């Protein structure tokens, strides 16, 4: 880079050979286990240059969809198991409820079933990953003796109103829903505002936020515009017409009255109209934007909670979370975030279900810092059990669904197919697998599932030894419009985690790059497929190099040295991270019911469906509400006596 005075090009200059961040899995695992003997699984993972380095701690073998998980899922997609093999292991087990999927919805369903079903009723949760939580898992780094945590996917939560189901659920699992305490500033240098989630600064974009304009805008070297909104975008290498349009999105005026574009509640006339157009069309109507402005500057961030950009999403996507949860969200408290993201909820649920599953007390500190005891999760004669590394491949009623007494559930584990029986099943996995594994799924349900589109996401967590290169620029977060990802920011961590209770520009931190794969102008299904192909065909090493190159391009002139400053990189690949609600997804088209309602309205035989897909908003509150609905259908429907 010009002005750095040293060569920062090539693998050596980027630090690609530095030991701490490499696929130096053996050293990391030894640190996490105290030097204990490494298992064959650890040795295998060390050689996997697709999954890559997984960090330390409970999630070191479960960073996103690992190669092992991906291969097992693709065997379902490729229909490699059209009939149960004769040598399938019959475990002889019969459970009152089997939950397919150990994410937040599945774990919540297990807990609610334990609380609502008659005493003695049993439940088994089957999950294909090496650790429970689904996309609500964390990453952990050990950097210069300090333990740092970040989220793999599901990140933060708003504070719900007292008396509602979500608030009561938090109380049940021992999570104080009120404001967390966060790291304090500890430096003689002037304090600058920091986020308490990875999205605070993105939402506010205040004086310490910045926009980066690179080669796409003719800037070589690139240009950082600090406090872009405060400066009215003056100095940005964009046309006057574009500047006026972007300022209108920030400051108004809107071209239509608010009561014509903001729904009052889900299902009202405004929300139904919005569901007939794309979010892009809505932005054109509301702000008078050109499509090119939307696709260059607002995609995919404006639709970021849904994985793709405004060109293919329902216009109602912009308002679904707030109208689905109108009384939630303490503005003073803001979004709250566990050190490892919403992994904190998953851990609290499991600790509540199985008290000795996580060492230590059931407090914020104990559940965050304690280690998971895998042996405690799946013990005989335990009312609720969690079986990890188990990919469900077959779910079918024994006999005709209306008269059936049992459901056969089969899963693969360690290369073998196992089978067991359940009196009822909650299918809490995603739409992309459920439609394949339920072997007697009715035609109406299959048609409904055809209306669910999914897109991938790569969450890249980059541990840096300090963030002075940002501080010296006067920024704590920023956005860019080309390259890998779109934004990042420094956040303070909740102090009940294992990290230091203070933060300064010289503190090690984790920077999270959220990589979405949108290709504006292409059909919705094609975008998801193309994104998955890109993500799945790129090695860990190639992504790591691109991350180092991009950070070097953006920050080398402010003192960043990838070789010196990057302490570790973890990739979390989610092939079907987001549901992409297209126009008509929420309320249906042509007089036909919406796809989500076909699956939510009633169980199919002894099977109930529950997932945030079925609400159309990837929100942890919807995980718990979906679990509540499905368990209620099973218990009150008499499927488990």
LINJOGI-V41157 format. One line per field, one symbol per residue. ss: DSSP state (~ for helix, > for strand, _ for the rest). phi: phi as a letter, one per 30 degrees, with the letter a starting at -180 (. if undefined). psi: psi as a letter, one per 20 degrees, with the letter a starting at -180 (. if undefined). Layout:
BEGIN
ss: ???
phi: ???
psi: ???
END
This chain:
BEGIN
ss: _________~~~~~__________~~~~~~~~~______~~~~~~~__________~~~____>__~~~~~~~~~~~___________>>>>>>>>>>>>__>~~~~~~~~~~~~~______>>>>______>____>>>>>>__>>>>>>_____>_______~~~~~~~~~________>_>>_________>____~~~~~____>>>>>_~~~_____>>>>_____________~~~~~~~~~~~~______~~~~_______~~~~~~___>~~~~~~~~~___~~~~~~~~__~~~~~~_______>~~~~_~~~~~___________>______~~~~~~~~~~~_~~~>_____~~~~~~__>_~~~_______>>>>___>>>>>>>___~~~___>>>>>>>__>>>>>>>>>>>>___~~~~~~~>____~~~~~~~____>>>>>>>>>>>___~~~~_____>>>>______>>>_>__>_______>>_____>>>>>>>>_______~~~~~~~~~~~~~___~~~~~~~~~~~~~~~~~~~___~~~~>>>>>>>>>>>>>>_______________~~~~~~___>__>>>__~~~_____~~~~~~~~~~~~~~~~~_____
phi: .eidiadcciedddidcdddcdddddddddddciideddeddddddcddcdidcibidcdcbciddddddddddddedhdbdbdddcedddidbcdbcccjcdddddddddddddcddejdcbbccbdcdbdkhdcbbcbccbhiccbbbccaecbbdddddjddddddeddcicdddddccecdbaddedbdbdcbdbeddddhddccbcccceecicbddcccdhdddchidjddbdddddddddddccidddbdedcbcddadjdeddddedcbdddddddddciddedddddccccedcedbiccddbddddedbeedddbdccjddddidcbdecideededddddddbecdbdjddbeddddcdcdcddddbceicdcbbcdibcdbabaddidedcdcbcdbbbcahicccbacbdabcccddddcedcdddcddedddddddcccbbdacccccdcdabdddeddibbaabbbaicibaaadbdcddddddddbbbdcddbcccccccccbejddeddddddddddddccdeddddddddddddedbddcjdbeddcdclbbcccbdbdbdcddejddbibhicddeddeccdadchccccaadedcjbdbdddeddddddddddddddidbd
psi: qpihjrojrrhghikhjpghjaklhggghhghjkjrpprhgghghhiojggapjbrahjhjlnborhggggghhhghjliniqpqhjpooijqpqhpppopkagggghggghghhhrqqiqqppppqiriqricimrrqpqoolippqqrqhepfrqqorqqirggghgghhjkooiaprprqqpmqiqppqpqqjrjighhhglbhjqqppobhhjjoorrppoplhhhjkjpipmrqhggggghhhhgiaqqiqqhiiioqhrpirhghhghiirrhghghgggikqqhhgghghipjghkhijharihiqqhihiigghhhmhjqnohghaqqpqhkbjhhgghhghhggnhjhpqrrmrggghghqqpohhihmqqjpgpqoorkoopippqqoapghiqiqpppqqppkiqpqqaqqhqponjarhhhgihhohkpqhhhghghijoqqqrpooopopqirkhhgghikqirrqrkrbpahrrqpqqqpijairqirqrijqqrpppoooqnqmphqqghhggggggggghjprgggggghgggghgghihijipohhhhpiqpppopohlgppnorpighjrqkjqqqhhhhhhhqqodjpqppqigihjpnphhhghhggggghghgghijho.
END
